[in-house]
Amino acid sequence: MKSNGDQLIVLSWTGKYDDIDVKPGVLLYDNERSYGDQNTKNLLIHGDNLLVLKTLELEYAGKVKCIYIDPPYNSQIVFEHYSDKMEHTKWLRLMKARLEILRVLLSGDGVIFVQIDNRELHYLKVIMDEIFGRQNYRNSIIVNSSTKKPTVQHDTVERLNTGYDTILMYSKEEDLRIPNPFIEVDNQKNSGSWHSLWHSTNNPVYRFELFGITPKQGEWRWSERRTFKAIDNYVKLERYMDCYTFDYDNQDDFDFHYKQYLERNNLSVKDFEVVKLNMNSKPVYYIPPSNKVFLSENWMDLKVNGDLTDFETECNEFILFRILDWISSPGDLVLDAFLGSGTTAAVAQKMERRWIGIESGEQCYIHCISRIKAVIDGKQDGISKAVSWNGGGGYKFMELAPMKD
Ligand SMILES: C[S@@+](CC[C@H](N)C(=O)[O-])C[C@H]1O[C@@H](n2cnc3c(N)ncnc32)[C@H](O)[C@@H]1O
């Protein structure tokens, strides 16, 4: 059994270490099926992803910024366009072999997202810990998979409906810092708010006296210098507000005057933090109103399924939009090795990322080609409006050459 220091826990199954002898194959350029600008680096590849990934390894090791895959969930359903019915250990082996190569393809600052439901989630997590390192596990993001079913009343059920899919997220390197993602919300009345300056982290670094209080446990959130500057700011603000009829209990009034003070003095929120003692004699700091909502792992505002094609497990373009917007920049390389109807490629194209999509089924010829051609022609659907997409670009179609005996 493979073991290296911190990898003392591994998932074991019959046949796990049976070597899969994968050798790079040959990718043949298909001019007929390619479309648009042929100077593009975008690749749509038809073939089994294990061999294709092994082939790509030669040129793309360490070059992919963002990998998103939505592999078969092993739901035991035979769909119209592919079978999702596999023996459990075969599914594990399939995933392990591909994830190992995907890790090699990721760049040092790269991130991988794997979407799955609860049937294989927990096994997948353990395999990914083993391949990517548990220290590189970042998040389990959940997206909404609930469907409106006819309400059938039963007294008993086998189990509860799940209602969500999970997207496991791993980095390649442990020290990678990622942007703090947020969404902008319109038409929502936001008010400023006050939060306790004390928090429970048992770190005595910031236990200075403040308004006559010295914490015996926990600490103040901010350094002494920052805190006293913010108290000073509050005093200045109070002096300014004293010139106006001002209701101290009305948060909207305070928000209004705070904003006006910043504008008049050409200050930003960062330049002008404020701290005060609240009515319960607790030091509190102020967070001004904002239309930014910082995201947690709860992405239940996004539905799993898209509705742009007749592909049964088409993913919602807005999930990919949120991921790529967060983790990648225009020009970065994005890869999906289980492309299905082409969602990742369509979104990457509209967001001006370079992309590689791999799909072994006929849907590569049918769904992916027609969908991506339409995107290049400027079709308005999915995320098009959100990114002001007008068309352009192209892709090269590659066919994995049949293996010779
Ligand atoms: C859940 S679907 C992906 C759906 C996709 N995210 C979309 O938005 O349409 C999984 C896809 O993986 C493909 N697939 C399964 N095994 C594969 C393999 N070994 N190589 C390449 N593609 C594979 C299936 O044919 C299927 O289209």
The ligand as a MOL file (V3000), in Angstrom:
LIG
                    3D

  0  0  0     0  0            999 V3000
M  V30 BEGIN CTAB
M  V30 COUNTS 27 29 0 0 0
M  V30 BEGIN ATOM
M  V30 1 C -22.6070 14.2190 -16.2570 0
M  V30 2 S -22.1560 14.2970 -17.9170 0 CHG=1
M  V30 3 C -21.4100 15.8670 -18.0750 0
M  V30 4 C -22.4240 16.9390 -18.3270 0
M  V30 5 C -21.8100 18.2670 -18.6230 0
M  V30 6 N -21.2680 18.8930 -17.4430 0
M  V30 7 C -22.8210 19.1980 -19.2800 0
M  V30 8 O -23.0170 20.3190 -18.7800 0
M  V30 9 O -23.4120 18.8090 -20.2610 0 CHG=-1
M  V30 10 C -20.7890 13.2080 -17.9980 0
M  V30 11 C -20.2120 13.0540 -19.3760 0
M  V30 12 O -18.9900 12.3490 -19.2740 0
M  V30 13 C -18.8150 11.5710 -20.4110 0
M  V30 14 N -17.8340 10.5210 -20.1560 0
M  V30 15 C -17.9730 9.4420 -19.3510 0
M  V30 16 N -16.8540 8.6860 -19.3640 0
M  V30 17 C -15.9840 9.3000 -20.1980 0
M  V30 18 C -14.6680 9.0140 -20.6360 0
M  V30 19 N -14.0440 7.9220 -20.2110 0
M  V30 20 N -14.0730 9.8450 -21.4990 0
M  V30 21 C -14.7040 10.9710 -21.9290 0
M  V30 22 N -15.9630 11.3010 -21.5560 0
M  V30 23 C -16.6000 10.4750 -20.6980 0
M  V30 24 C -20.2040 11.0190 -20.6880 0
M  V30 25 O -20.3310 10.5930 -22.0330 0
M  V30 26 C -21.0760 12.2160 -20.3460 0
M  V30 27 O -21.3520 12.9580 -21.4910 0
M  V30 END ATOM
M  V30 BEGIN BOND
M  V30 1 1 1 2
M  V30 2 1 2 3
M  V30 3 1 2 10
M  V30 4 1 3 4
M  V30 5 1 4 5
M  V30 6 1 5 6
M  V30 7 1 5 7
M  V30 8 2 7 8
M  V30 9 1 7 9
M  V30 10 1 10 11
M  V30 11 1 11 12
M  V30 12 1 11 26
M  V30 13 1 12 13
M  V30 14 1 13 14
M  V30 15 1 13 24
M  V30 16 1 14 15
M  V30 17 1 14 23
M  V30 18 2 15 16
M  V30 19 1 16 17
M  V30 20 1 17 18
M  V30 21 2 17 23
M  V30 22 1 18 19
M  V30 23 2 18 20
M  V30 24 1 20 21
M  V30 25 2 21 22
M  V30 26 1 22 23
M  V30 27 1 24 25
M  V30 28 1 24 26
M  V30 29 1 26 27
M  V30 END BOND
M  V30 END CTAB
M  END
